Amino acid sequence: MIRYFFVFERWPWVQTVLLVAATIYLLYLAWNLARSGSFHTGSTARPLSFFQSVAIQWLNPKAWLVIKSGNWPIDCRRQ
């Protein structure tokens, strides 16, 4: 497992910058979703299969922002 905590120990401001960037990005996504209009486009799309859904999680930007910012639900630095 790659540990990013040494970066945050050496430069604590990096974590704050990443958290602010993640917040701005999530607000940007929410704003675009709110302004997108109707969700019905007239076409019928097939839902993803289970394995496709699992595979697409690697593309989830919110998860990568949490990982990169070090904002874990449990404080892993205290071991």
C-alpha positions, 0 to 999 in steps of 0.5 A: 500500500502506498502511503501518502502521509509522509507528504502531509507530515512534511507539508501539512498545507498540502492536505488543506489545498487538496480538501479545498480543491475536492470541495470546489470540484464537488460543488462544481459537479453539483451545480452542473447537475442542478442546471442540466435540465431534464434527465429524460432524453428519449433513448433507452439505455441499458443498465450496467452489469455488476462487473461493469459497475465494479470496474467503473469505480476506478474512474470515480473522481470523488473516491480518488480525491478522498484517497489523495487528500488523506481524508480517511474515515479512520485516522490511519496515521495513529497506529 
